[in-house]
Amino acid sequence: MIPPFDDDGYLPPGVHPAELDEIAARFGRESELRQVEMESIRWLMDLARRAGVRRVVINGSFTTAVLEPNDVDCALLIGRGFPQDAKAEEELIEGLPFLDIHLVRQDGWDELVGKIFATDRRRQPKVMIEVVSWS
């Protein structure tokens, strides 16, 4: 379950697991921009499933209470057997509207999720949402 926002419109720091429908209900409805960003996330998750992505984390202003987020930062963990579908991989590499997609192996994941996504520009801890179920 995604925790509530604090008074400044942020979630508590750390990785919060959530199903895709919960993410949509929480972050993908308030504005037209959020709705189209959520649609891009749904497309991303379909491509990720087809390509054989193991884990997905999202963050950025999309995971805050701001009405008009800039974009959605996405870390996708790939591993052995990737890609299962070369066309899906190609589409992930080409990118999707409103998404900043990073396809990374375990060492890149550890750096991106453990350090870069984990703090803001002032090195303050921040939130990430891990998509735990998509189909």
N, C-alpha and C positions, 0 to 999 in steps of 0.2 A: 504494500500500500504506500502510495506517495504521501509523505507528511504534509501538513499545512505550511503555507508561506508564513514568514515572519513579518513584522511590521514594515520592513523595507521591500517586501515582495520577492524574497528569496527563500529557497528551501534550505534546510540544514545541510551543511557540507557532507560529502561522502557519496557513495554509490547507492542509489535506491532502485531496487528491482521493481519492474512494472510490466504488465502485459500491454500489448499494443492498444487494446480497447481502452484501458485505463489511461494511457498516455493521451489518446484522442479526447477522452472525456475531460481530462484535466487541462490540457494545453492547446487543443486543436479546434476550439469552437468560438472563442470570444470575439474574434475579428475576422474579416475576410482574409487578411494576410495569414493569420494563424490557420485558417481552414485550408488554404492552398499549401502552406508549409506541411501540414499534416498529411495532405494528399501525397506530397512528395515523399514523406516518410513511409507511407504505405507502399508506394512504388519501390522505394529502397528496400523495404523488408521482403517484398516479393522477389526482387533481383538477388538479394542476399541469400534467401532460401534456395533459389535455383542454382546459384553459384557455389553454394556450400560454405558460406560464412559461418563461423562457429559462435561468435559473440558480437553484439552491437551495443555501443554506448552512445547516447546523445547528450549534448549539453549546449551551453551558449545562452543567449537571451531568450531562446524558445522555452527554456526551463525556468523562466522567471515569470512574474506577474505582469511584465510590460505588455501593453496592448499590441504594439507593432514591433515584434522582434526582427532583428537584422537578418539572421539566418539560423541554421541549425548545424552545429558542429557534430560530426559523426565519426566514430572510430569503429572499424570493422576488423575483427580478428580473423585472419585466414590461416590455414594450416595445410597439412598433408591432404592431397587429393583436390586441392583448389586449383583451378576451377572445375566444378562438376559440369558446368554449362558455360562454354566459352562466350556465347552471345551475351549471357547475363553479366559475365565479367567485363566484357567490352562496354556494356551500358553503364556499369558502375564506374569504370575508368573515365568514360565520357562525362559523367556527372548528371545530376538532376537539379532542377530549379530549386533555389533557396537552400541547398544542402552543400556543406563543405565536407566532402567524403575523404576519409583516410583509410586505405586498405593496408593493413600492417600484419606482419608475422609477430610471434610472441615477444621478441625483444623490442620491436616498435610499439607494441601494445603496452608493455610495461612502462616505456618512456612516456607515451602519449597519455594513457589513463592514469598512471601512477604519479606523473609530474606535471605535464603540460596542461591537461584538462582539469587536473585536481586543484589548481590555484589560479587566481586572477592575476592581472598585471601588477598588482601590489603584493603578490604572493600570499594572498589570503585564501584559505581553503574555500572551495566552492562545490557545487552539486553536479552530479552526473546521474543520468537515468539509464539503467541497463534494461534493454528490452529482453524479457525472459521468455516470452512466448509469442510466436507469430506463426500463422499458417494460412 
